[in-house]
Amino acid sequence: MTTRSSKYVGVFAALVLILVPAPLPAARPQSAISASTQPSLADVLEDVTPAVVNIAVRSRASAESNPLYNDPFFRRYFNLPEQQQRLSAGSGVIVDADKGYILTNHHVVADAGEIAVTLKDRRRFTAELVGSDKATDIALLRIDTDKLTALPFGDSGSLRVGDSVVAIGNPFGLGQTVTSGIVSALGRGGINVEGYEDFIQTDASINPGNSGGALVTADGRLVGVNTAIIAPAGGNVGIGFAIPIAMASAVMQQLIEHGEVRRGRIGISVQDLTPDLAEALSIEESYGAVVGSVEQNSPAAHAGLQAGDVIIAVNNRKITGSADLRNRIGLAQVGSQVEIEYLRDRVRKTVTMRIEPEEANTKSGTISARLEGAQFQDAAGNVVVSGIEDGSAAARSGLRAGDVIVAVNHQPIATVAELAAALKNATSTIALDLFRGGSKLFLVIR
């Protein structure tokens, strides 16, 4: 046994002699990689991060979770509080240093009793809510102080898939955090079914608490406001969404001027230009929105638009589809002029029309008892279900907030008034043609 062990020791020593490298000559010292040669976003972030703030919201939520809590005697006997305070956290981004304007998400500050903003330098202020818009999930705050840093706006319309971006926010209330990634996709929809959607998708980590934070390009320009994630396990899985700054800034201007968003319309119903439709219309374009119907006495009717026209651009910017057109028209200033470029019989035409105010929401109780609990709204020539009451007849029927109704019993509709007339004439079964999340559905209500 001793001889065998000695034999292996000799072999091991020989291997060591072979594997150990010879020392380098003194004239060629091993060089260390200089930190300055490493690619880094540090210099850009030094200028950017002071513009991103943490937001703490104190709101009041009802403590009632049991029917017995409605009994005053029961509440008094057990000394239950009338309401309990609820704390939540999010993020925001300073967009105007002189006026103290901060963009964030509507869902961050919804039902807020008090909004506190903490800057990177740890200064803390109570913020004023200038206005908020649920449909785009954008809110505007204001703080009264000086020595603020604002982020310059980038061009979200020129983003390309693969562009480098940085997400900055306050995930899980940990404090300011920076993550990096790329633009994974553009023009995403179906996330916020009740609102206007044109999301930037990114794999830069966005987690709970990042809402309202900044999505920034590699050169330090604001291109999006972080708003949503797909998180089946409760954390980031590499799919996050941001509202393009072009949409957010349009909403911001209306919130500053009116305290709310006053949406417009031109009086048409539209659908996406599909390859089949393009072939049927004998056109080569693979993008645009096909006019399905034109409302009488609407701006579109006065301008001469007709069913079958294919809208391809608004104000010289290409239209990718019906949702894109809805966003452009719905967020345009009421009273402003828009230039519409369209195709008719393969001939390009251009027309200018004035944006009219969108009609107010209409309760379904005045339309049909079978759709009681739903609210409908005109939106760029479409009828959108703007809200559904839980447990209502409309909810039980399968209708959902965000559905776009285009026909009743195969009769095309473009306004809430036309919807009301069509439902009034429907004496038995109601068949709704609608779009949900980009897909066409047929809903039968008895």
C-alpha positions as CSV (number, residue, x, y, z in Angstrom):
1,M,0.0,0.0,0.0
2,T,2.8,2.4,0.8
3,T,4.5,1.7,-2.5
4,R,1.3,2.3,-4.4
5,S,0.7,5.7,-2.7
6,S,4.3,6.8,-3.3
7,K,3.8,5.9,-7.0
8,Y,0.8,8.2,-7.3
9,V,2.4,11.0,-5.4
10,G,5.3,11.0,-7.9
11,V,2.8,11.1,-10.8
12,F,0.9,14.0,-9.2
13,A,4.1,16.0,-8.6
14,A,5.0,15.5,-12.3
15,L,1.6,16.8,-13.4
16,V,2.1,19.9,-11.2
17,L,5.4,20.7,-12.7
18,I,3.8,20.4,-16.2
19,L,0.7,22.5,-15.5
20,V,2.2,25.4,-13.5
21,P,3.0,28.2,-16.0
22,A,6.4,29.7,-16.2
23,P,6.7,33.2,-14.6
24,L,6.3,36.1,-16.9
25,P,9.4,38.2,-17.6
26,A,9.7,41.3,-15.5
27,A,9.6,43.4,-18.7
28,R,6.1,42.2,-19.5
29,P,3.9,42.8,-16.4
30,Q,0.3,41.5,-16.6
31,S,-1.9,44.5,-17.4
32,A,-5.2,45.1,-15.6
33,I,-8.3,46.2,-17.6
34,S,-8.9,49.8,-16.9
35,A,-12.4,50.5,-15.5
36,S,-12.7,53.5,-17.9
37,T,-12.7,51.2,-20.9
38,Q,-15.8,49.3,-19.8
39,P,-19.1,50.3,-21.4
40,S,-21.3,52.0,-18.8
41,L,-24.5,54.0,-18.5
42,A,-23.2,55.6,-15.3
43,D,-22.5,59.0,-16.7
44,V,-26.0,59.2,-18.4
45,L,-27.7,58.0,-15.2
46,E,-26.0,60.6,-13.1
47,D,-28.0,63.2,-15.1
48,V,-31.2,61.1,-15.4
49,T,-31.9,59.6,-12.0
50,P,-32.5,62.9,-10.1
51,A,-35.6,63.4,-12.3
52,V,-37.2,60.1,-11.1
53,V,-39.1,60.3,-7.8
54,N,-40.7,57.9,-5.3
55,I,-44.4,58.4,-4.7
56,A,-46.2,57.4,-1.5
57,V,-50.0,57.5,-1.5
58,R,-52.2,57.5,1.6
59,S,-55.8,56.6,0.8
60,R,-58.8,55.5,2.8
61,A,-60.3,52.1,2.2
62,S,-63.5,50.9,3.7
63,A,-62.9,48.4,6.6
64,E,-66.2,46.6,5.8
65,S,-65.7,43.1,4.6
66,N,-68.6,41.4,6.4
67,P,-72.4,42.2,6.1
68,L,-72.5,42.5,9.9
69,Y,-70.2,45.5,9.7
70,N,-73.2,47.4,8.2
71,D,-75.0,47.2,11.6
72,P,-74.2,50.3,13.7
73,F,-74.8,48.5,16.9
74,F,-72.4,45.7,15.9
75,R,-69.7,48.3,14.9
76,R,-70.1,50.2,18.2
77,Y,-70.1,47.0,20.3
78,F,-66.9,45.7,18.9
79,N,-65.4,49.2,18.5
80,L,-64.7,48.9,14.8
81,P,-63.1,51.8,12.9
82,E,-65.2,53.4,10.2
83,Q,-62.4,53.4,7.8
84,Q,-58.8,52.3,7.7
85,Q,-55.9,54.0,6.0
86,R,-54.1,52.3,3.1
87,L,-50.5,53.0,2.0
88,S,-49.2,52.3,-1.5
89,A,-46.0,53.2,-3.3
90,G,-45.1,54.0,-6.9
91,S,-42.8,56.1,-9.0
92,G,-43.0,59.3,-11.1
93,V,-40.8,61.4,-13.4
94,I,-40.3,65.1,-13.4
95,V,-41.0,66.6,-16.8
96,D,-41.0,70.3,-16.1
97,A,-38.5,71.6,-13.5
98,D,-39.8,75.2,-13.5
99,K,-43.4,74.3,-12.8
100,G,-42.8,71.2,-10.8
101,Y,-44.8,68.9,-13.0
102,I,-44.5,65.1,-12.4
103,L,-45.9,62.4,-14.7
104,T,-47.1,59.1,-13.1
105,N,-49.8,56.5,-13.5
106,H,-53.5,57.0,-12.8
107,H,-53.6,53.7,-10.8
108,V,-50.8,54.9,-8.6
109,V,-52.7,57.9,-7.3
110,A,-56.4,56.8,-7.7
111,D,-58.5,57.6,-4.6
112,A,-55.5,59.2,-3.0
113,G,-56.1,61.3,0.2
114,E,-52.5,62.4,0.4
115,I,-49.6,62.1,-2.1
116,A,-46.1,62.4,-0.9
117,V,-43.1,62.8,-3.4
118,T,-39.6,62.0,-2.3
119,L,-36.7,63.2,-4.5
120,K,-33.4,61.4,-4.9
121,D,-31.8,63.9,-2.6
122,R,-34.3,62.8,0.0
123,R,-36.3,66.0,0.0
124,R,-40.0,65.2,0.6
125,F,-43.0,67.2,-0.6
126,T,-46.8,66.9,-0.6
127,A,-48.0,66.9,-4.2
128,E,-51.0,68.4,-5.8
129,L,-53.0,66.3,-8.2
130,V,-53.4,68.4,-11.4
131,G,-55.5,65.8,-13.2
132,S,-55.8,62.1,-14.0
133,D,-57.0,60.0,-16.9
134,K,-58.0,56.4,-16.3
135,A,-58.3,55.5,-20.0
136,T,-54.6,56.1,-20.6
137,D,-53.5,55.5,-17.0
138,I,-51.7,58.8,-16.9
139,A,-51.8,61.3,-14.0
140,L,-50.1,64.7,-13.5
141,L,-48.8,65.9,-10.2
142,R,-47.2,69.2,-9.1
143,I,-44.8,70.1,-6.3
144,D,-43.8,73.6,-5.3
145,T,-40.0,73.8,-5.0
146,D,-36.9,74.7,-6.8
147,K,-33.6,72.9,-7.8
148,L,-35.5,70.2,-9.7
149,T,-34.1,68.1,-12.6
150,A,-36.5,67.3,-15.5
151,L,-36.0,64.7,-18.2
152,P,-36.1,65.8,-21.8
153,F,-38.6,64.1,-24.1
154,G,-37.4,61.6,-26.7
155,D,-39.2,60.5,-29.8
156,S,-41.2,57.4,-28.9
157,G,-42.4,57.2,-32.5
158,S,-38.9,56.5,-33.8
159,L,-38.2,53.6,-31.4
160,R,-37.3,50.3,-33.0
161,V,-37.3,46.8,-31.6
162,G,-33.8,46.2,-30.3
163,D,-33.1,49.7,-29.1
164,S,-31.5,49.8,-25.7
165,V,-33.6,51.3,-22.8
166,V,-33.4,51.8,-19.1
167,A,-36.2,51.5,-16.6
168,I,-36.0,53.6,-13.4
169,G,-38.4,53.4,-10.5
170,N,-39.1,52.2,-7.0
171,P,-39.8,48.5,-7.1
172,F,-41.3,46.9,-4.0
173,G,-40.6,50.1,-2.1
174,L,-36.9,49.4,-2.0
175,G,-35.9,52.8,-3.3
176,Q,-34.7,54.1,-6.6
177,T,-33.5,51.2,-8.8
178,V,-32.2,51.0,-12.4
179,T,-32.6,48.1,-14.8
180,S,-31.6,47.9,-18.4
181,G,-32.9,46.0,-21.5
182,I,-34.2,46.5,-25.0
183,V,-37.4,47.4,-26.7
184,S,-39.0,44.0,-27.2
185,A,-42.1,45.1,-29.2
186,L,-44.1,48.1,-30.2
187,G,-47.8,48.9,-30.4
188,R,-48.9,46.3,-27.9
189,G,-52.6,46.2,-26.9
190,G,-55.0,44.1,-24.9
191,I,-53.3,45.0,-21.6
192,N,-55.7,47.7,-20.3
193,V,-58.9,46.7,-21.9
194,E,-60.8,49.8,-20.8
195,G,-58.4,52.3,-22.3
196,Y,-56.2,53.6,-25.1
197,E,-53.3,51.4,-25.8
198,D,-50.1,51.6,-27.7
199,F,-47.6,50.1,-25.3
200,I,-43.9,49.8,-25.6
201,Q,-42.9,46.3,-24.5
202,T,-39.5,45.9,-22.8
203,D,-37.5,43.2,-21.0
204,A,-35.9,45.8,-18.7
205,S,-37.1,44.6,-15.3
206,I,-40.3,46.3,-14.2
207,N,-41.8,45.2,-10.9
208,P,-44.6,46.4,-8.5
209,G,-43.7,49.9,-7.5
210,N,-42.1,50.7,-10.8
211,S,-45.5,52.1,-12.0
212,G,-45.1,55.7,-13.1
213,G,-41.4,55.5,-13.5
214,A,-39.3,56.4,-16.5
215,L,-38.3,54.4,-19.5
216,V,-35.3,56.1,-20.9
217,T,-33.1,55.7,-24.0
218,A,-29.3,55.1,-23.8
219,D,-28.8,58.8,-24.4
220,G,-31.0,59.9,-21.4
221,R,-34.3,60.8,-23.1
222,L,-37.7,59.9,-21.7
223,V,-39.6,57.7,-24.2
224,G,-42.1,56.0,-21.9
225,V,-43.9,55.9,-18.6
226,N,-43.8,52.4,-17.0
227,T,-47.2,51.1,-16.3
228,A,-47.8,47.3,-16.4
229,I,-46.3,43.9,-16.2
230,I,-47.3,40.3,-17.0
231,A,-46.4,38.6,-13.8
232,P,-47.9,35.1,-13.4
233,A,-45.7,34.5,-10.3
234,G,-46.0,38.0,-8.9
235,G,-42.6,39.2,-10.1
236,N,-40.9,40.2,-13.3
237,V,-40.7,37.6,-16.1
238,G,-39.2,39.9,-18.7
239,I,-42.4,41.3,-20.1
240,G,-43.1,44.9,-19.1
241,F,-45.0,47.8,-20.7
242,A,-44.7,51.5,-20.9
243,I,-47.0,54.2,-22.2
244,P,-45.2,56.1,-25.1
245,I,-44.2,59.6,-24.2
246,A,-46.0,60.9,-27.3
247,M,-49.3,59.7,-25.8
248,A,-48.4,60.7,-22.2
249,S,-47.4,64.3,-23.2
250,A,-50.7,64.7,-25.2
251,V,-52.6,63.7,-22.1
252,M,-50.5,66.0,-19.9
253,Q,-51.2,69.0,-22.0
254,Q,-55.0,68.5,-21.7
255,L,-54.7,67.9,-17.9
256,I,-52.8,71.2,-17.6
257,E,-55.4,73.1,-19.7
258,H,-58.6,71.4,-18.6
259,G,-57.9,69.2,-15.6
260,E,-59.2,66.3,-17.6
261,V,-59.0,64.8,-21.1
262,R,-61.6,66.0,-23.5
263,R,-61.6,63.4,-26.3
264,G,-62.6,63.9,-29.8
265,R,-64.3,62.1,-32.7
266,I,-64.8,62.4,-36.4
267,G,-67.8,60.1,-36.8
268,I,-66.5,56.8,-38.4
269,S,-66.3,53.1,-37.5
270,V,-63.2,51.4,-38.6
271,Q,-61.4,48.0,-38.6
272,D,-57.9,46.8,-39.3
273,L,-56.7,46.4,-42.9
274,T,-56.1,42.7,-43.1
275,P,-54.3,40.9,-46.0
276,D,-57.7,39.6,-47.2
277,L,-59.2,43.1,-47.2
278,A,-56.2,44.5,-49.0
279,E,-56.6,41.8,-51.7
280,A,-60.3,42.4,-51.9
281,L,-59.7,46.2,-52.3
282,S,-56.8,45.6,-54.8
283,I,-54.3,47.7,-52.8
284,E,-50.7,47.0,-52.0
285,E,-50.5,48.7,-48.6
286,S,-50.3,46.3,-45.6
287,Y,-51.2,48.9,-43.0
288,G,-54.1,51.2,-42.3
289,A,-57.7,51.3,-41.0
290,V,-60.7,50.5,-43.2
291,V,-63.8,52.8,-42.8
292,G,-66.8,50.6,-42.0
293,S,-69.4,53.3,-41.7
294,V,-69.7,57.1,-41.6
295,E,-72.1,58.8,-39.3
296,Q,-74.4,61.3,-40.8
297,N,-73.6,65.0,-40.2
298,S,-70.3,64.1,-38.7
299,P,-66.9,65.7,-39.6
300,A,-66.0,62.7,-41.7
301,A,-69.3,62.9,-43.6
302,H,-68.8,66.6,-44.3
303,A,-65.3,65.9,-45.5
304,G,-66.5,63.3,-47.9
305,L,-65.2,60.1,-46.3
306,Q,-67.0,56.9,-47.4
307,A,-67.3,53.3,-46.3
308,G,-64.5,51.3,-47.8
309,D,-61.9,54.1,-47.7
310,V,-58.6,53.1,-46.2
311,I,-57.1,55.6,-43.8
312,I,-53.3,55.4,-44.0
313,A,-52.0,58.5,-42.2
314,V,-53.1,61.3,-39.8
315,N,-51.1,64.5,-39.9
316,N,-48.5,62.9,-42.1
317,R,-47.9,60.0,-39.7
318,K,-48.6,56.5,-40.8
319,I,-51.6,54.7,-39.2
320,T,-50.8,51.1,-38.3
321,G,-54.4,50.0,-37.6
322,S,-57.8,50.8,-36.1
323,A,-56.4,51.0,-32.6
324,D,-53.8,53.5,-33.7
325,L,-56.4,55.6,-35.4
326,R,-58.6,55.6,-32.3
327,N,-55.6,56.8,-30.2
328,R,-54.7,59.6,-32.6
329,I,-58.3,60.9,-32.9
330,G,-59.4,60.3,-29.4
331,L,-56.4,62.1,-27.9
332,A,-56.4,65.0,-30.3
333,Q,-57.5,68.4,-29.0
334,V,-61.2,69.0,-29.5
335,G,-61.6,71.8,-32.1
336,S,-58.2,71.1,-33.7
337,Q,-57.8,70.3,-37.4
338,V,-56.5,67.0,-38.5
339,E,-55.3,66.0,-42.0
340,I,-56.4,62.5,-43.1
341,E,-54.7,60.7,-45.9
342,Y,-56.7,57.8,-47.4
343,L,-57.0,55.5,-50.3
344,R,-60.1,55.2,-52.5
345,D,-60.0,53.0,-55.6
346,R,-56.2,52.9,-55.2
347,V,-56.0,56.7,-55.5
348,R,-54.4,58.6,-52.6
349,K,-56.5,61.5,-51.3
350,T,-56.1,64.0,-48.5
351,V,-58.8,65.8,-46.5
352,T,-58.8,68.1,-43.5
353,M,-61.5,68.0,-40.8
354,R,-62.3,69.4,-37.4
355,I,-62.3,67.2,-34.3
356,E,-65.6,67.3,-32.5
357,P,-66.1,66.6,-28.8
358,E,-67.0,63.0,-27.9
359,E,-70.5,62.5,-26.5
360,A,-70.8,61.7,-22.8
361,N,-71.2,58.2,-21.5
362,T,-74.6,56.7,-21.8
363,K,-76.0,54.3,-19.2
364,S,-77.4,51.1,-20.6
365,G,-80.4,51.3,-18.3
366,T,-81.9,53.7,-20.9
367,I,-81.0,51.3,-23.7
368,S,-81.8,47.7,-22.8
369,A,-82.6,46.0,-19.5
370,R,-80.6,43.0,-20.7
371,L,-77.4,45.2,-20.7
372,E,-78.2,46.9,-17.4
373,G,-74.9,47.9,-15.6
374,A,-72.9,48.7,-18.7
375,Q,-71.8,52.2,-19.8
376,F,-71.2,52.9,-23.4
377,Q,-69.1,55.7,-25.0
378,D,-68.5,57.1,-28.5
379,A,-64.9,56.8,-29.4
380,A,-63.6,57.8,-32.9
381,G,-66.5,56.3,-34.7
382,N,-66.8,53.2,-32.5
383,V,-69.0,52.3,-29.5
384,V,-66.8,51.2,-26.6
385,V,-68.0,49.6,-23.4
386,S,-66.4,52.0,-20.9
387,G,-67.5,50.3,-17.7
388,I,-69.3,47.2,-16.3
389,E,-70.8,47.0,-12.9
390,D,-70.0,43.8,-11.0
391,G,-72.8,41.3,-10.8
392,S,-75.0,43.3,-13.3
393,A,-77.0,41.9,-16.2
394,A,-74.4,43.1,-18.6
395,A,-71.6,41.4,-16.6
396,R,-73.6,38.1,-16.6
397,S,-74.1,38.4,-20.4
398,G,-70.4,38.2,-21.0
399,L,-69.9,41.8,-22.0
400,R,-66.6,43.2,-20.8
401,A,-65.2,46.7,-20.3
402,G,-63.1,47.6,-23.4
403,D,-65.3,45.7,-25.9
404,V,-65.8,47.6,-29.1
405,I,-69.3,47.0,-30.5
406,V,-69.5,47.3,-34.3
407,A,-72.9,45.8,-35.1
408,V,-76.2,44.7,-33.5
409,N,-78.0,41.8,-35.2
410,H,-75.7,42.4,-38.1
411,Q,-76.7,46.1,-38.3
412,P,-73.6,48.3,-38.3
413,I,-73.5,51.0,-35.6
414,A,-71.0,53.8,-35.1
415,T,-72.5,55.8,-32.1
416,V,-74.2,55.2,-28.8
417,A,-77.4,56.7,-30.3
418,E,-77.3,54.1,-33.1
419,L,-76.7,51.4,-30.5
420,A,-79.7,52.5,-28.6
421,A,-81.9,52.5,-31.7
422,A,-80.7,49.0,-32.7
423,L,-81.3,47.6,-29.3
424,K,-84.8,49.1,-29.1
425,N,-85.7,47.3,-32.3
426,A,-84.3,44.0,-31.1
427,T,-87.4,42.3,-29.6
428,S,-85.9,38.9,-28.9
429,T,-82.3,37.7,-29.1
430,I,-79.5,40.3,-29.3
431,A,-76.4,39.4,-31.3
432,L,-73.5,41.7,-30.9
433,D,-70.5,41.8,-33.3
434,L,-67.6,43.1,-31.3
435,F,-63.8,43.3,-31.0
436,R,-62.0,42.3,-27.9
437,G,-58.2,42.5,-27.6
438,G,-57.8,42.6,-31.3
439,S,-60.0,39.6,-32.0
440,K,-63.5,39.6,-33.5
441,L,-66.2,38.0,-31.3
442,F,-69.9,37.2,-31.7
443,L,-71.9,37.6,-28.5
444,V,-75.5,36.3,-28.2
445,I,-77.6,37.7,-25.4
446,R,-81.1,36.3,-24.7
